[in-house]
Amino acid sequence: MDEDVSKKNLNAYRHSIDQIVAAARKDLDRAWPTIRKLKPEAARDALADLMLGLTDRYGNAASAVAAQWFEDL
């Protein structure tokens, strides 16, 4: 494998993962002001639900990007 192609693929992978992380953080940042105003038990439950949703949505996206990256190697 050509070293330049490898670096190009790695940079594309990193860029895709960075976009996924930024989107997840944006969703968390959007929800946080509401969650932090809740009573502790309700905040815990809301945060747990939010994290499950973020993990499902963005974890699946990151998995797809990683799978494609490995296929392209």
C-alpha positions in Angstrom: 0.0 0.0 0.0 1.3 3.4 -0.9 2.1 5.5 2.1 0.4 8.7 0.7 -2.8 6.7 0.2 -2.6 5.4 3.7 -2.2 8.9 5.1 -5.0 10.2 3.0 -7.3 7.4 4.2 -6.3 8.0 7.8 -7.0 11.7 7.5 -10.4 11.1 5.9 -11.2 8.6 8.7 -10.1 11.1 11.4 -12.1 13.9 9.8 -15.3 11.7 9.7 -14.9 10.7 13.4 -14.2 14.3 14.4 -17.5 15.3 12.7 -19.4 12.5 14.5 -17.9 13.6 17.9 -18.8 17.3 17.2 -22.4 16.3 16.4 -22.7 14.2 19.6 -21.2 17.1 21.7 -23.7 19.5 20.1 -26.6 17.3 21.0 -25.3 17.0 24.5 -24.7 20.7 24.8 -28.2 21.4 23.5 -29.8 19.1 26.2 -27.6 20.0 29.1 -29.2 23.3 30.1 -32.6 21.5 30.6 -31.1 18.5 32.3 -29.1 20.5 34.8 -32.3 22.2 36.1 -33.9 18.9 37.0 -33.9 17.4 40.4 -31.0 15.0 40.9 -32.9 11.8 40.3 -34.7 13.2 37.2 -31.4 14.6 35.9 -29.8 11.2 36.3 -32.6 9.5 34.4 -32.7 12.1 31.7 -28.9 12.0 31.3 -28.9 8.2 31.2 -31.6 8.2 28.4 -29.7 10.9 26.5 -26.4 9.0 26.7 -28.1 5.8 25.5 -29.5 7.7 22.5 -26.2 9.4 21.8 -24.4 6.1 22.0 -26.9 4.4 19.7 -26.9 7.2 17.1 -23.3 8.2 17.0 -21.8 4.9 18.0 -23.5 3.3 15.0 -22.2 6.1 12.8 -18.6 5.7 14.1 -18.9 2.0 13.6 -19.9 2.4 10.0 -17.1 4.8 9.3 -14.6 2.5 10.9 -15.9 -0.5 9.0 -15.6 1.4 5.7 -12.1 2.6 6.6 -10.9 -1.0 7.3 -12.6 -2.2 4.0 -10.7 0.5 2.1 -7.3 -0.6 3.5 
